[in-house]
Amino acid sequence: MLLKSRNHSLKLNLKDLFFFAMISMASLRVAAVDDFLFISHTSDYLIKRFNTTSGRVDKIFRRFFPRVKAPKDYRAGSIGYNGRHFSPPKPKYLDDIRSIVSYQGQIWVFTSRTDEKKGVLVDVYDRDGHYMDFFYLDLPFAQKFLYLPPMAFSEQYLWTLGKNEEEMVVIRKYRMISGS
């Protein structure tokens, strides 16, 4: 496959293209609040606020905490092509940010830090990137996986995937209660 721009061309075989797509998409996390997109695209805890009106990144913020080592039984997803499977190499550390979501004008950053009893550590920021607070969200299904299950908010509820006692996948509904 040949990719061309005005001044450059790049020849990629399909294996390289699939590998690039797997790495790129796995590291991309985005949430929207008003006219802003909050984007994380690296393994570090780094978030860029993209202003959709000006078309520019107008703020970058980060938080420092010890990296979480990838578990020994880490298995990344793979892509199959022509009967072969391609997987990215095992990283030394997990990505600091697992997901970013917006809820009632706030940015919730789901981190790689988990506690078996408390759940997943979630940092909370306002739309200007100011750190507000943190909390743990008990998502038992998420404890076993490197990537969080799909989530959706409606009014005061969080909907996500989970498992029941028989290990069947179920949809879970969590009521969001203000902690004031």
N, C-alpha and C positions, 0 to 999 in steps of 0.2 A: 504494500500500500504506500502510495506516495502522497505526502501532505505538502501543499505549496502555499506560500504567502507571496507577497510582492517581491521580497528580497531573499527569501530562504526556501529551501525544500528539505524535507526530512523523509528518509525511507525507513519504514517500520515493517517488520513482518508481523503477522497476526498474533504470534505468541507475545511479542513485546507490547503490542497494543492492548491485549487482554490484561497483561501484568500491570501495565501503567493504569488502566481503568480500575482494576481492583484496588490498587494502592490509593489512587486519587479519590475514589468515591468512598472508601472506607474511612478516610481521614476528614471528609467534608461534613461539617455540621452547621446548620443555619437556622436562625429563628428571626421572626419579623415582629417589630413593634412600631406602630405608626409609620413614619417614612424612613425607618432604619432597618437594615439587615445586620444581625449580629452573626459573625462568621468565625468559625474555628477551622483551620485547615492544616494544622501541624500536630505533632505528638505532644508538644508542650502546652501548658495552660496559657494560651494566648488567644484573645478575642479581639477582632477588628469590627468596629461599627462603621458600616457603609451607609452613607446618606444617599438615599435614592433620588432626592431632589437635586443635589449638587453633583451626583455621580462620583463622589470621592469618599475614601476612608477618612473620617474626621476624628476618630478616637481609637486608641489601642490600649487595652488593659490586660493585666495578667495577675496571677496569684502564684506564689511559690510555696510548694510543699514537697516532701520527699516523694520520689517516683515510686510507683508500685511495680514490682518485678512481675514479668509474665509468668503465669503458672507453668509448671513442668509439663502438664498435659494440654498446653495451649494448642488449639487447632484453629487455624484461620479458614475462612471459606475458600472455595476454589471455583474455577470456571472450567467447564469442559468444552473442548473443541476437537473435532475429528477423533473422538474416542480417547483423547488424552486429557488429563486434568492438570491445571496450573494453579499453584498457590504461592502467595508471598512468603518470604522467609520468616521464621519465628523471631519476633523482636525481643530485645533484652528487657524492655519495660513496656507496660501498657500505655496507651495514650492517656494523658492526664484528664482529658474531657471525653466523656462517653456520648453525651448528647446535650443539646441546648434547646430549650423550649421557652415560649413566652406564655405568661399567665397574668392576666389583669394588668398589663403594662409593665410587668417585671420580667427579668431574664432569669431563668432557672438553669444553672449549669450542673448537670449530672456528672460527677467526677468518677475516677477509677477507684476511689477509696470506698471500701465497703466494710461493714461490721456485721457479723453473723446475726447478732441480736437486734441491731438498730436498722440495718438496711444500707441503702446507697446514700453517700454524702452529697447533698445538693446545696450549692452556693446560690445566693440570691443577690441580684444587682438591680439598680434602677435603670431607666433608659439612657441615663448619662454615663453609665459604667461605674457608678459608685457602689461599692460593696455595702450591702445592707445587713445580711444575716446568713445563717446556714441552718439546715435541718437534715435529718435522716428520713428517708422515705423507704418504708418496708415493702420492697418489691421482690418477694422470694424467687420468682422466676428469673429475675435479673441477676441474682447472686451467682448463678452458674454460668452465665454467658458474658462475653466480653462486650457485646453490643446490647443495648437496651431494646426491649420489645417496642413495637409501635405504641404511641400514646396519643390521646386526644383529650381536650378539655371541652366541657359544655357547662356553662354557668359555674356551679360550685362543685362539679364532679370531674374526676380524672378517670378515664377509661384506658385499660391496658390489658395485655395478655397475661395469663398466669396458668398455673397447673393445679388440679385438684388432687385429692388423696390417691386416686388411681392413675396419676400422671397424665391425665387427659388435659389438653389445652382448653382453657376457658377464658371468657372475657370477664375481667374484674372491674368493679366500679368502686372508686374511693371518693368519699365526701370530703371536700376541702373545707377545713374550719380555720378561720383566722385565729392566730395565736396572740391576740392583743390582751 
